[in-house]
């Protein structure tokens, strides 16, 4: 006993630490995975996120495929008020051509298979295309050398600022492309303003550089926000995948358990039938030998041996019948043959059957029942089995000189209940769950000479469930045990509403006036 307790404690501690160890191992695996992803990523985040970010960049550029040319034409028309229209249109045409190249590259990216995706190659291509696009915007600074109007500085400043804002938003998921698409135009126009040398030009150049810094910073913030969104989405997808995998594993385990339970029930049913056939012959012939129908035995002990064989055969037959009943119940093939029965009459018959056994052990068997109890709608054989199992258990574990009380009365909710109470040794609280499980036996049953198979109470539970009833067991060590089987109010015959048949009335219609 002293060695068993530390082993049990160690097992409990190991079971308690198992989830912690599993979570720690999972966290370490996730950290290693994240580090490997960052090392193989071209963006310094995760290799799995590179495609999502570039795909969002391509979608953004493709969504503005028509809006950007329209904006450039509007800016060209606006600039033609100060510069020759041909020069403005040529500038707009070059920028539109560069933007078209970016759009075509994005379409090629969208058409390429994902399994061949290379983040480094596509990032380089996009950055080069955006560099050409930014340099085409930078040609706007040449207008300051062609036309020397003071108002042209303000126009160039406004046009470049609009371009910086539009490009920063479109390339927010690719920070390198944001810088290469906006910096050339910003530097070129700022240089032209500084060369002009006016106070207003200096101020506009400073504001333009400040705007470049602001929009690049804004684009990086948007990139960080987009990256967090992608990370949260990936984490959610991973959790959904884990839940789906866990659900599939649970379903698979449940199917295996159901198949094993069905196989067990089929095995028990088959073996029970196979065993009962020779067992009936053994019981029959031992009955003949015990009653000396063919003549007296020359050796008196043979009669005792025959009685032992008969009693053992009856005991084994009862166990087999219990196994067969349990297998039929678990397989869902235990059908109730319901009719109106009297619970008091069934209990009285069972009491008479068990009275001889109780007297042989010196146990008082009392019976109390309520008056005017209506009939119950249920299976008489099943209910009889419930009462016999409860009385048999009570008599089996009650010592000589004890008392067993059988009570049939109304329940608190209007139903009917069977109560069997004894003053035996009782059941320890930690063994009640074991006693109520199939093949479960408490410590007292294991020490008893009449152990049984531990199927009596589980069969009672199953039968009560089939009757939509309830089974309760209350026990206190050294004070006794009480078991209560309660049938619902709906099965009490007086609880059923009377059926009123409407008689058809015959109407006689006369044409006599």
Phi, psi and omega in degrees: 000323181292328179278334182288321182298313176299324179294318178295318179297319179296323178295317178297317179297320179295321178294324180289326182278345185302312178298323180295315179297320180295319178294320179296318179296320178294320178296319178295318178296321179293322179296317178297319180296317179297318179296317179296322180294320179293323180292327182267000182270144177278342181258001180078010179251262177228141178299328180289337182273340183302315181296317181299318181292315179293326178295321177294322176299314180297319179297321180295317179292321180291326178292334178261018183299328179259331182291321181295312176301322179296318178297320180293322178295322178295317178295323179295317177296322178293320180287336181293350175289340182242333179243162179303137182302326181296319179294318179298318180291323177297318178297315179297322180295318178296317180294320179296321178296317178296320178294324177297321177298319178296318181295317179297321178295322177294321177296321177296323177296318181293330181277340184288142180294142184291328182294341177260014184292132176233108186298319182295317181294314182291325177297318178297317180297315181295319180295318178297317179296320179291330177296314177298320179296318178293324179292327176294324174295325182294340178297346177300333182292339179294338180297330180291336178272342180273317181239128182256056177262140183292326180290342181293333178297317179294320180296314180298317179301313182295317182295318180293321179297320176296317179296319178300314181298315182294316181290324180296321179288320183291330185251026186297331181272003177225084187304322180297322179292328177299316182292315184287336180273343182246328185296317181303313181295320180297313181294320183294312182291322178296321178296318180295325178291321178293325179293326180300324169086001180275161180297318177298321180295319178299317181296317180294322179296318179295316179296322181295316178294319176298321177295320177300313180298318181296313184289328174294318177297318178298319179296321178293323176295319177295323177296318179295320178295319179295322179295319177295322178297315179296319180296316178297320179295319179295320179294320178296318178297321179295319178295319178297319179296318178296318178295320179295318178296319178295322178295317178297318177297319179296317179297320180295317178296321179295319178297318178297319180295319179294318178296318178295321180293320178294317179298319178296316181295319178296321179296314180297318180295316181295312181294325179297316178295318182293326182282328183291331182297305177290333182292323177298322177294318179299315181295320181294313181291325177292327175296319178296316180293322182292322181274356177056043179294331182264009180123158182290148179283140177289332178250118183300331182294337180298325178295320177294319178298318179297321178295320178296317179299317181295313180296318178295321177297319178297318179297316179294323178295321177297318178297318180295319177298321177295318177299317180295318178297316181296318180295323178292321179294313182293330178278357180074021182251010178270103183259137180275133173261086192275142177199174178281119183231156177260118181294326181292316181295319178298316181296321179294319177298317180295323179297317179296322180294325184266354185294320180297318179295321180294318180294325180296335178262000180074033182251134177278127180246107182257153181223125177231139180215152178284152181274150175057040176282126179289170180286164185241145178265108183190184180268116184297316182296318180293318180294322177297321179295323178298310183295318180296319179297318181292316178294319180299316179297316182297316180291324182299319188257003176269128181289166179302139182087358180277187184219137176238130183243124176255126184232133173236122183201179176289146173267170184296332182266011179096356177276201177231148186224151174245126180238131175237118184236136177230165177248040180282197185288342181082174183239130175302146184301323183284355180254356183297316179298321179294319181297325183277354180269158180296133181065014180273139180223138177281177182295327179291321179293326180291333179271345185281154177285336180254076186286312186078190183256358181073030183249352185300303182293319175301321177295320177300316179301313182296318180295320178294325176295320178296332176269011183058028180260197185223146177233129182231145177231125178237130182211147176223131185301130179072005178241343177117183185224145174229129176243138185230125174249118186246127175264141185290161181298330182296340181266354176281131189296328180284351178275349181276136179289138180295146179268119182259118178267128178271122178277133178290130178268138180266120179259129179257120181253123181252137177271358182292129180271000000 
